Amino acid sequence: MSANIFNKLWVIESLPQGELRTGKNLFDNELDKAKQVQQDLVVEFAEPTTKSELLDVLEKIHDEAMSGLYPMIHFECHGCEYGLGTASGELVAWDEIRDVLIKINWATKLNLMIVIAACNGAHLIKVCTKLDAAPFWAIIGPEIEVTAGHIQDSFGRFYESFFSDLDGDKAIAILNEGAEKQNRTYHFLSAAGLFSKAYRAYHDSYCVGKGGQERIEYLVTEALKNINVKKQGVTWARQQVKKGLVSNDQEFDKLRKRFFFISDYPENNERFPLFMDDIVSR
């Protein structure tokens, strides 16, 4: 895990009444140690109760990012396969969270780091495997159920370690202490890893073999809905579709530039030097 840029840590907690206040405790106690080490670090605690309030907090974070205050966001909520829960019992779908995270990540020039201390938090990764835009620079989250006590203990030590020496690999190892590699509770994924996974799936499904041919035939069928194309015949339509499809290399570069906001932030071209052959050959 390499260093990225952030200068504010948001702790967002939305838990039902009566439950251990893991986020508040992290903010009140454990993060004081981190702030002593990183004296310029700004830390803010938010406690939205409803779905709309949680989304409002994320919009506020976006507005701050637009002004140059780049966040690291820590979520303390219940999670499931479909999204994050709130104290009110409402569910914020992963896709909804993903959409606003893309806005924040763009505002930070692709430097957003997400930490989800919620059961099944890594499911956010699954809905983020799309090739339109990066929703974060990196994410840390569990795929299984974790206890409040484990969250409080693990993340307190995670941040103490992380802000002491900014060694992300060492810090995430603390979250997975005692677990074999294949049984790790917490998982880390970078934007580069996310893009590679998504593109490999896309390439295998739509660019080669049976999938590639099915893609051509689909486009031919769509083209023939145009009466002028239909007059030219199926063979002509297929030839035009094949001519119109850019090479895989060109398409890959187009997708990479869009995903990493390279048109808006040219410096990201060097930050994310990914190559199609390396990705599809793995």
Legacy VTK file of the C-alpha trace (Angstrom):
# vtk DataFile Version 3.0
C-alpha trace
ASCII
DATASET POLYDATA
POINTS 282 float
0.000 0.000 0.000
1.724 3.197 -1.121
1.051 6.634 0.310
-1.671 8.763 -1.187
-2.718 12.313 -0.370
-5.235 13.163 2.328
-5.378 15.805 5.021
-8.635 15.038 6.838
-10.074 11.916 8.415
-13.857 11.616 8.635
-15.348 9.088 11.059
-18.979 8.441 10.101
-21.004 6.388 12.584
-24.622 5.329 12.137
-25.465 2.578 14.614
-28.730 1.665 16.410
-29.231 2.887 19.985
-27.783 0.643 22.646
-24.862 -0.602 20.575
-21.219 -0.012 21.389
-20.189 3.417 20.062
-17.164 2.162 18.186
-16.847 5.200 15.938
-17.254 7.718 18.760
-14.745 5.846 20.895
-12.293 5.785 17.996
-12.727 9.542 17.544
-12.552 10.415 21.262
-9.695 8.136 22.275
-7.675 6.238 19.708
-7.365 9.038 17.171
-5.958 11.426 19.760
-2.752 9.396 19.547
-2.752 9.713 15.764
-3.273 13.482 15.915
-0.316 13.832 18.258
1.877 12.235 15.597
0.288 13.921 12.562
-0.373 17.373 13.996
-1.741 18.782 10.733
-4.379 16.059 10.466
-7.973 17.277 10.772
-10.413 14.726 12.217
-14.196 15.144 12.214
-16.939 12.915 13.595
-20.403 12.677 12.015
-23.376 10.741 13.334
-26.084 10.647 10.653
-29.215 8.771 11.705
-31.045 8.372 8.404
-30.128 7.571 4.840
-30.647 11.158 3.717
-28.455 12.460 6.540
-25.661 10.054 5.640
-25.791 11.117 1.995
-25.779 14.755 3.135
-22.547 14.119 5.050
-20.984 12.635 1.935
-22.070 15.669 -0.087
-20.414 17.904 2.520
-17.228 15.871 2.175
-17.433 16.347 -1.590
-17.778 20.107 -1.191
-14.755 20.188 1.116
-12.739 18.117 -1.338
-13.548 20.608 -4.081
-11.913 23.273 -1.900
-8.774 21.181 -1.395
-9.505 19.319 1.854
-8.862 15.726 0.774
-10.540 13.097 2.958
-9.973 9.625 4.242
-13.433 8.269 5.154
-14.013 5.719 7.917
-17.523 4.183 8.041
-18.889 2.641 11.260
-22.216 1.126 10.198
-23.822 -2.266 9.850
-23.385 -3.709 6.373
-24.810 -6.503 4.290
-24.516 -7.792 0.741
-26.760 -4.982 -0.518
-25.493 -1.886 1.269
-24.805 0.021 4.478
-27.406 0.226 7.231
-28.194 3.375 9.197
-29.303 3.932 12.789
-32.872 4.400 11.504
-32.837 0.950 9.913
-32.730 2.276 6.356
-30.370 0.764 3.806
-28.078 2.835 1.606
-27.409 0.688 -1.459
-23.779 0.112 -2.425
-24.513 1.604 -5.854
-25.745 4.830 -4.230
-22.624 5.065 -2.113
-20.468 4.279 -5.135
-21.969 7.157 -7.146
-21.181 9.794 -4.515
-17.732 8.305 -3.851
-16.884 8.762 -7.538
-17.725 12.464 -7.189
-15.544 12.783 -4.093
-12.707 10.810 -5.657
-12.751 13.029 -8.742
-12.640 16.114 -6.521
-9.558 14.707 -4.757
-7.810 13.983 -8.089
-8.138 10.279 -7.274
-6.738 10.254 -3.749
-9.760 9.040 -1.769
-9.173 6.258 0.755
-12.136 4.379 2.233
-12.146 2.300 5.408
-15.332 0.354 6.147
-15.562 -1.098 9.642
-18.813 -2.873 8.818
-19.812 -6.450 8.261
-19.559 -7.301 4.568
-18.011 -3.908 3.843
-15.891 -5.339 1.058
-19.100 -5.886 -0.957
-18.646 -2.282 -2.015
-15.734 -3.598 -4.061
-18.091 -5.833 -6.039
-20.363 -3.022 -7.217
-17.303 -0.938 -8.039
-16.030 -3.373 -10.656
-17.264 -1.187 -13.493
-15.076 0.580 -16.008
-16.680 4.017 -15.970
-14.824 5.779 -13.140
-12.753 5.028 -10.034
-14.755 5.422 -6.781
-11.643 5.540 -4.586
-7.863 5.299 -4.543
-8.064 2.386 -2.114
-10.528 0.582 0.147
-10.197 -1.556 3.272
-13.124 -3.630 4.509
-14.250 -7.041 5.832
-16.288 -9.602 3.927
-17.547 -11.431 6.997
-19.302 -10.530 10.243
-17.071 -8.855 12.797
-17.834 -7.987 16.415
-17.929 -4.464 17.804
-15.163 -5.324 20.259
-12.945 -6.599 17.471
-13.607 -3.463 15.411
-12.778 -1.156 18.333
-9.568 -2.933 19.244
-8.364 -3.562 15.684
-8.973 -0.116 14.235
-7.588 1.681 17.241
-4.286 -0.116 16.714
-4.581 0.237 12.909
-4.692 4.038 13.052
-2.088 4.270 15.790
0.290 2.292 13.578
-0.701 3.958 10.313
-0.256 7.529 11.472
2.940 6.717 13.367
4.924 5.615 10.326
2.474 5.793 7.365
3.249 2.161 6.572
-0.048 0.895 5.151
1.075 -2.714 4.762
2.089 -2.904 8.409
-1.171 -1.255 9.513
-3.447 -3.594 7.573
-1.483 -6.569 8.886
-2.667 -5.478 12.354
-6.296 -5.809 11.202
-5.603 -9.390 10.143
-3.421 -10.477 13.051
-3.569 -14.194 13.686
-5.312 -15.041 10.400
-3.865 -17.086 7.586
-3.639 -15.271 4.257
-6.618 -17.145 2.790
-8.708 -16.416 5.904
-8.016 -12.703 6.279
-10.919 -10.712 7.739
-10.002 -7.378 6.158
-9.186 -6.908 2.506
-7.380 -4.126 0.678
-7.991 -3.170 -2.934
-6.520 -0.278 -4.886
-8.056 1.520 -7.855
-5.388 -0.081 -10.042
-6.349 -3.549 -8.805
-10.034 -2.782 -9.250
-9.531 -1.631 -12.835
-7.392 -4.649 -13.673
-10.014 -7.051 -12.324
-12.855 -5.284 -14.140
-11.030 -5.032 -17.444
-9.933 -8.676 -17.364
-13.562 -9.751 -16.911
-14.706 -7.400 -19.675
-12.007 -8.586 -22.086
-12.719 -12.271 -21.484
-16.475 -11.775 -21.886
-16.717 -9.352 -24.809
-13.444 -9.008 -26.705
-12.265 -12.523 -27.558
-13.684 -15.868 -28.605
-17.388 -16.535 -28.388
-18.020 -13.396 -26.357
-16.297 -11.219 -28.944
-18.384 -12.704 -31.761
-21.596 -12.302 -29.762
-20.714 -8.642 -29.227
-20.344 -8.131 -32.990
-23.647 -9.852 -33.712
-25.411 -7.768 -31.081
-24.106 -4.574 -32.657
-25.144 -5.797 -36.116
-28.663 -6.492 -34.858
-28.865 -3.014 -33.352
-27.537 -1.417 -36.546
-30.140 -3.221 -38.692
-32.900 -1.444 -36.796
-31.920 1.578 -38.877
-33.863 1.392 -42.158
-30.953 2.769 -44.195
-28.571 0.141 -42.830
-31.153 -2.576 -43.393
-31.316 -1.648 -47.081
-27.587 -2.344 -47.393
-27.978 -5.861 -45.998
-26.566 -7.942 -43.147
-23.160 -8.545 -44.735
-22.569 -4.831 -45.266
-23.738 -4.063 -41.723
-21.355 -6.647 -40.269
-18.439 -5.209 -42.241
-19.220 -1.724 -40.970
-19.466 -2.916 -37.382
-16.066 -4.613 -37.608
-14.532 -1.480 -39.104
-16.088 0.654 -36.420
-14.717 -1.394 -33.539
-11.436 0.088 -32.417
-8.528 -2.223 -31.660
-8.361 -3.712 -28.188
-5.294 -1.589 -27.402
-7.071 1.626 -28.332
-10.172 0.663 -26.405
-8.122 -0.261 -23.343
-6.358 3.094 -23.372
-9.669 4.920 -23.700
-11.142 3.032 -20.736
-8.001 3.535 -18.613
-7.960 7.286 -19.225
-11.636 7.584 -18.337
-11.414 5.424 -15.210
-8.416 7.299 -13.767
-9.639 10.799 -14.761
-6.532 11.282 -16.890
-8.107 13.870 -19.189
-8.802 16.083 -16.161
-5.650 15.165 -14.241
-2.811 14.270 -16.698
-0.485 13.434 -13.786
-2.577 10.303 -13.195
-1.200 8.849 -16.412
2.111 8.212 -14.642
0.472 7.245 -11.353
-1.422 4.372 -13.007
0.851 2.901 -15.723
-1.275 -0.132 -16.579
-0.898 -2.162 -19.767
-3.479 -4.390 -21.405
-1.133 -7.305 -22.134
-0.047 -7.487 -18.497
-3.643 -7.520 -17.275
-5.170 -10.066 -19.666
-2.234 -12.479 -19.429
-2.588 -12.989 -15.663
LINES 1 283
282 0 1 2 3 4 5 6 7 8 9 10 11 12 13 14 15 16 17 18 19 20 21 22 23 24 25 26 27 28 29 30 31 32 33 34 35 36 37 38 39 40 41 42 43 44 45 46 47 48 49 50 51 52 53 54 55 56 57 58 59 60 61 62 63 64 65 66 67 68 69 70 71 72 73 74 75 76 77 78 79 80 81 82 83 84 85 86 87 88 89 90 91 92 93 94 95 96 97 98 99 100 101 102 103 104 105 106 107 108 109 110 111 112 113 114 115 116 117 118 119 120 121 122 123 124 125 126 127 128 129 130 131 132 133 134 135 136 137 138 139 140 141 142 143 144 145 146 147 148 149 150 151 152 153 154 155 156 157 158 159 160 161 162 163 164 165 166 167 168 169 170 171 172 173 174 175 176 177 178 179 180 181 182 183 184 185 186 187 188 189 190 191 192 193 194 195 196 197 198 199 200 201 202 203 204 205 206 207 208 209 210 211 212 213 214 215 216 217 218 219 220 221 222 223 224 225 226 227 228 229 230 231 232 233 234 235 236 237 238 239 240 241 242 243 244 245 246 247 248 249 250 251 252 253 254 255 256 257 258 259 260 261 262 263 264 265 266 267 268 269 270 271 272 273 274 275 276 277 278 279 280 281
